[in-house]
Amino acid sequence: MSQYLLREWVFVFCFYSVVGYIWETVYCSLKEGKLLNRGFMKGPFLPIYGFGVCIMMIAAGPFNGKNILAECISGMVCATVLEYVTGELMQHLFKVRYWDYSKEKFNLNGHICLGASLGWFVATFVVNEIFRGPVDTLVHSISAFHMYLIDYIVMGIAILDFAISFKAAMDLRIILVKMEDARHELKLMQKRLDVLVAVVSDETKQAYKEVTGSISDMYDDFTDSVGEKFDHFEESIGKRLDYLKDNAKALGDKMIPDSGKKIVDEIFSMTDRYTAAIKKYTSFEHLKSKIKKLYIISIIRSNPSMTSDEYKEALEELKSSHK
């Protein structure tokens, strides 16, 4: 492999970032059965492939033309380490896994797996034994002036895209936290209903048992399939709480003390806050910037397989709302 100058390494990085984007988009689009704009960024640029190829070329360099097996193994190891570190950092920062190998055999924390590492093994062979010659020819055929121009333009656009995408991913994290807070309020509502049942007389407990049981069942259904059942859940729980509130007023202080009525009012208020929060954060009505909204939606749609250990239900709700 020819020894590249810094501007040439930047060009190679950009070249393989675009090639990686094309590969990832074609592969995942065929797998999902629909066209996907893959990647963390909105533009046709996947930096992990650019970095991965540059690292594997450097690691495999000493073995080029001498030992193909050692060349491929060294490239595979370095690229796999990069993939693991990148996955850990992104999960720590954004609380989301943008790729998840947890269901694959021989995986490590879901960030890497044997199959993906073997993919890097093959990629090292392809890059160093098949693409190396044509890419070297391309690199050395471009004048220094034109290469600097290409590097500055492509990297300038990519850095701007990355900065906006990074901010959008951090905003997505905040949205997931807020949605989880709203979901926590829903759980508090169920606990408050249990308190209400405890303070009413035996004569009225049976009536409320059916109501609270229905709400509990609805909540279980809701968490099983958030996107499909949300509208039905919202309508049903609203009716039941209306019934609960109206009956609390009618029963009088002897059957439900003032504290019981306050609990009912609190539950009703809590439900309003919950439904408002869910609508707000799934529709991104709180976002003033259209660009920010566009980037967040793009991240969600471009990564249909992304998961979150901490905010699983909230993320699934967002994904179902923006298919």
C-alpha positions in Angstrom: 0.0 0.0 0.0 1.3 3.4 -0.9 2.0 5.8 2.0 -0.6 8.5 1.9 -0.2 12.1 2.8 -2.7 13.7 5.3 -4.9 15.1 2.5 -4.9 11.7 0.8 -6.0 10.0 4.0 -8.8 12.5 4.4 -9.9 11.8 0.8 -9.8 8.0 1.5 -11.8 8.5 4.7 -14.5 10.5 2.7 -14.5 8.0 -0.1 -15.1 5.0 2.1 -17.6 6.8 4.2 -19.7 7.4 1.1 -19.1 3.8 -0.1 -20.1 2.5 3.3 -23.3 4.6 3.2 -24.2 3.1 -0.2 -23.5 -0.4 1.0 -25.4 0.0 4.2 -28.4 1.6 2.5 -28.7 -1.0 -0.2 -28.3 -3.9 2.2 -30.7 -2.6 4.8 -33.2 -1.4 2.2 -33.3 -4.9 0.7 -33.6 -6.4 4.2 -36.5 -4.1 5.3 -38.2 -4.2 1.9 -38.3 -0.5 1.6 -35.9 2.4 0.8 -34.0 3.6 3.9 -31.7 6.6 4.3 -29.3 4.8 6.5 -27.0 6.2 9.1 -26.8 8.6 12.0 -26.4 11.6 9.7 -28.8 12.8 7.2 -26.4 13.1 4.3 -24.8 10.1 2.4 -21.9 9.7 4.8 -21.2 7.0 7.4 -18.0 7.9 9.3 -17.7 4.6 11.0 -16.9 3.0 7.6 -14.4 5.7 6.8 -12.7 5.3 10.1 -13.0 1.6 10.0 -11.3 1.3 6.6 -8.5 3.7 7.4 -7.8 1.8 10.6 -7.9 -1.6 8.9 -5.6 -0.3 6.1 -3.0 0.9 8.7 -3.3 -2.2 10.8 -3.0 -4.5 7.8 -0.2 -2.5 6.2 2.8 -4.4 7.6 1.3 -7.7 6.2 0.4 -6.5 2.7 1.8 -8.9 0.1 3.3 -11.1 2.8 0.5 -12.8 4.8 -3.1 -12.3 3.7 -4.5 -14.2 6.7 -2.6 -12.0 9.2 -3.6 -8.9 7.1 -7.3 -9.8 7.4 -7.2 -10.7 11.0 -5.4 -7.5 12.0 -7.9 -5.4 10.1 -10.8 -7.3 11.5 -9.6 -6.9 15.1 -9.0 -3.2 14.8 -12.3 -2.5 13.1 -14.2 -4.6 15.6 -12.6 -2.7 18.5 -13.7 0.6 16.8 -17.2 -0.7 16.4 -17.5 -1.7 20.0 -16.1 1.6 21.4 -18.4 3.6 19.0 -21.4 1.6 20.2 -20.6 2.1 23.8 -20.0 5.8 23.4 -23.2 6.3 21.4 -25.3 4.3 23.9 -23.8 6.3 26.8 -24.4 9.7 25.2 -27.8 9.1 23.5 -29.3 6.2 25.6 -30.0 4.4 22.3 -28.4 1.6 20.5 -28.2 2.5 16.8 -27.3 -1.1 16.0 -28.0 -4.0 18.2 -26.5 -7.5 17.9 -28.1 -8.7 21.1 -30.0 -11.4 19.3 -27.0 -12.6 17.3 -24.8 -15.5 18.5 -21.5 -14.7 20.1 -22.2 -11.1 20.7 -20.6 -8.8 23.3 -23.0 -6.4 25.0 -24.9 -6.1 21.7 -22.3 -3.9 20.1 -20.3 -6.5 18.3 -20.8 -10.1 17.3 -19.0 -12.8 15.4 -20.9 -12.3 12.2 -20.1 -8.6 12.1 -16.4 -9.2 12.8 -16.3 -11.8 10.0 -17.8 -9.0 7.8 -14.8 -6.8 8.7 -12.5 -9.7 7.9 -13.9 -9.9 4.4 -14.0 -6.1 4.1 -10.2 -6.0 4.9 -9.5 -8.5 2.2 -11.7 -6.6 -0.3 -10.3 -3.2 0.5 -6.6 -4.3 0.5 -6.6 -6.9 -2.2 -9.3 -5.7 -4.7 -9.9 -1.9 -4.1 -6.4 -0.9 -3.2 -5.0 -0.7 -6.7 -7.9 1.3 -8.2 -8.2 3.6 -5.2 -4.4 4.3 -5.2 -4.7 5.2 -8.9 -7.6 7.5 -8.2 -5.8 9.2 -5.2 -2.6 9.8 -7.2 -4.5 11.0 -10.3 -6.0 14.0 -8.4 -3.9 17.1 -8.1 -3.1 18.5 -4.6 -5.2 21.6 -5.3 -8.3 19.6 -6.3 -7.9 17.1 -3.5 -7.7 19.9 -0.9 -10.8 21.4 -2.5 -12.7 18.1 -2.4 -11.5 17.5 1.2 -12.6 20.9 2.5 -16.0 20.8 0.8 -16.9 17.3 1.7 -15.6 17.5 5.3 -17.2 20.9 5.8 -20.6 19.6 4.8 -20.1 16.4 6.8 -19.0 18.2 10.0 -22.1 20.5 9.7 -24.3 17.5 9.2 -22.7 15.6 12.1 -23.1 18.6 14.4 -26.8 19.0 13.6 -27.3 15.2 13.8 -25.5 15.1 17.2 -27.8 17.8 18.6 -30.9 16.1 17.2 -29.8 12.8 18.9 -29.3 14.6 22.2 -32.8 16.1 21.8 -34.2 12.7 21.1 -32.7 11.5 24.4 -34.5 14.4 26.2 -37.7 13.5 24.4 -37.4 9.8 25.6 -36.8 11.0 29.1 -39.9 13.2 29.1 -42.0 10.5 27.7 -40.8 8.1 30.3 -41.7 10.7 33.0 -45.2 10.8 31.6 -45.4 7.0 31.7 -44.3 7.2 35.3 -47.2 9.4 36.0 -49.5 6.9 34.5 -48.2 4.3 37.0 -48.7 6.8 39.8 -52.3 7.1 38.7 -52.8 3.4 39.1 -51.4 3.5 42.6 -53.6 6.4 43.5 -56.6 4.4 42.3 -55.6 1.7 44.7 -55.5 4.2 47.5 -59.0 5.4 46.5 -60.3 1.8 46.7 -58.8 1.4 50.2 -60.6 4.5 51.6 -64.1 3.8 50.3 -66.6 1.8 52.2 -67.1 -2.0 51.5 -70.4 -1.2 49.9 -68.7 0.8 47.1 -65.4 -1.2 46.7 -66.9 -3.8 44.4 -68.0 -1.1 41.9 -64.6 0.5 41.9 -62.8 -2.9 41.7 -64.2 -3.4 38.2 -63.1 0.1 37.2 -59.6 -0.2 38.5 -59.2 -3.7 37.1 -60.3 -2.5 33.7 -57.7 0.4 33.8 -55.0 -2.1 34.9 -55.9 -4.4 32.0 -55.8 -1.5 29.6 -52.4 -0.4 30.9 -51.0 -3.9 30.3 -52.4 -4.0 26.8 -51.0 -0.5 26.2 -47.5 -1.4 27.2 -47.6 -4.6 25.0 -48.4 -2.6 21.8 -48.0 1.1 22.4 -48.5 2.4 18.9 -51.5 0.3 18.0 -53.5 0.7 21.2 -52.8 4.2 22.3 -55.9 5.9 20.9 -58.1 3.1 22.2 -56.4 3.3 25.6 -56.7 7.0 25.8 -60.5 7.0 25.0 -61.3 4.1 27.4 -59.3 5.4 30.4 -60.8 8.9 29.9 -64.4 7.4 30.0 -63.6 5.4 33.1 -62.1 8.3 35.0 -65.0 10.5 34.1 -67.3 7.8 35.5 -65.1 7.5 38.6 -65.0 11.3 39.2 -68.8 11.7 38.7 -69.6 8.9 41.1 -67.2 10.2 43.7 -69.1 13.4 43.8 -72.5 11.6 44.0 -71.5 9.3 46.8 -71.0 12.0 49.3 -68.7 12.4 52.3 -70.0 9.4 54.1 -69.0 6.9 51.5 -65.9 8.8 50.1 -64.3 11.4 52.3 -63.0 14.7 51.0 -59.6 13.2 50.7 -61.1 10.6 48.4 -62.6 13.2 46.2 -59.2 15.0 46.1 -57.6 11.8 45.0 -60.1 11.4 42.1 -59.4 15.0 41.0 -55.7 14.4 41.2 -56.0 11.2 39.1 -58.1 13.0 36.5 -55.5 15.9 36.3 -52.7 13.4 36.1 -54.3 11.6 33.1 -54.7 14.9 31.3 -51.1 15.7 31.8 -50.1 12.2 30.7 -52.1 12.3 27.4 -50.9 15.8 26.7 -47.3 14.8 27.2 -47.5 11.8 25.0 -49.2 13.8 22.2 -46.6 16.6 22.6 -43.5 14.4 22.4 -44.6 12.0 19.8 -45.6 14.8 17.4 -42.6 17.0 18.4 -44.9 20.0 18.9 -42.5 21.4 21.4 -39.7 21.8 18.8 -39.5 25.3 17.3 -36.9 24.4 14.7 -38.2 22.6 11.6 -34.7 21.4 10.8 -34.4 19.9 14.3 -37.7 18.1 13.9 -36.7 16.9 10.4 -33.4 15.5 11.7 -35.0 13.7 14.7 -37.6 12.1 12.4 -34.8 11.1 10.0 -32.8 9.5 12.8 -35.9 7.4 13.8 -36.8 6.4 10.3 -33.2 5.7 9.2 -32.6 3.3 12.1 -35.7 1.1 12.4 -33.8 -1.5 14.4 -32.4 0.9 17.1 -33.2 0.0 20.6 -33.0 1.5 24.1 -32.4 -0.4 27.3 -33.7 2.4 29.5 -36.5 3.9 27.4 -37.7 0.9 25.4 -41.4 1.6 25.4 -41.0 5.3 24.8 -38.7 4.6 21.8 -41.1 2.0 20.3 -43.9 4.6 20.6 -41.9 7.2 18.7 -40.9 4.6 16.1 -44.5 3.6 15.5 -45.6 7.2 15.3 -43.1 8.0 12.5 -42.9 5.0 10.3 
